[in-house]
Amino acid sequence: MINIGDVLTLEVKFSDKLEKYKCKLAERKGQHLYIDYPINLQTNKTAFLIDGTQLKCSFVDKTGSVYLFETEVLGRVKQNIPMLILSDPGSERYIKIQRRQYVRVETSVDIAVHPTSFEFKPFVTVTDDISAGGAAIITSNKINLNSGMKINCWLVLPMQNGEYHYQQFHSKIVRVIPLDERRNKVSIQFLEVSPNDRQMLLRFTFDRQLMIRKKGL
């Protein structure tokens, strides 16, 4: 279910602060998972977690399903790269979580938005963040967008290898949040996403996470 090379999201709570990290599974032996050193998603800096730290770990399997499990830092080892050792409770203790909990990545990509009827004029803008389940876009507050409204979206997804993927999604506006006197942040949910399109979104978000991590290093 969890494989070498999978990207893992780690969560740990320090006092009243929740911190999230990204890492990759480098090796596994029995009930031990060996990961590269995690990167803090906010600071893009390497995290140093002490032995005994309790964590929540999530990952996406090959079908696009998201799983969560509890783990603990058991130690560290240095082979080709320095690695942390985490406990693996076993797949029977993995919890499948909802799609709305897909990891969102802060990134700016072009998106064209069209109405399904004639509620507003089509426009082009950029995303504020994107996940395998939806996105947030920045719009002028003069555009008539409301929660529950159905729209059609065209996204351009640039990959690090130079590929460009053009994706179309029937979508729904979840909420409209005022940013300032001129702009709104609009959260949208992708509807009726095919397995191939979902995989492409997952591939793009992971690709963008890796790019952010490389910049941090």
Stockholm file with secondary structure:
# STOCKHOLM 1.0

chainA/1-217         MINIGDVLTLEVKFSDKLEKYKCKLAERKGQHLYIDYPINLQTNKTAFLIDGTQLKCSFVDKTGSVYLFETEVLGRVKQNIPMLILSDPGSERYIKIQRRQYVRVETSVDIAVHPTSFEFKPFVTVTDDISAGGAAIITSNKINLNSGMKINCWLVLPMQNGEYHYQQFHSKIVRVIPLDERRNKVSIQFLEVSPNDRQMLLRFTFDRQLMIRKKGL
#=GR chainA/1-217 SS CCCTTCEEEEEEEETTEEEEEEEEEEEEETTEEEEECCEETTTCCBCCCCTTCEEEEEEECTTSCEEEEEEEEEEEEESSSEEEEEECCCGGGCEEECGGGSCCEECCCEEEEEESSSSSCCEEEEEEEECSSEEEEEEETTSCCCTTCEEEEEEEEECTTSCEEEEEEEEEEEEEEECSSSEEEEEEEEESCCHHHHHHHHHHHHHHHHHHHHHHC
#=GC SS_cons         CCCTTCEEEEEEEETTEEEEEEEEEEEEETTEEEEECCEETTTCCBCCCCTTCEEEEEEECTTSCEEEEEEEEEEEEESSSEEEEEECCCGGGCEEECGGGSCCEECCCEEEEEESSSSSCCEEEEEEEECSSEEEEEEETTSCCCTTCEEEEEEEEECTTSCEEEEEEEEEEEEEEECSSSEEEEEEEEESCCHHHHHHHHHHHHHHHHHHHHHHC
//
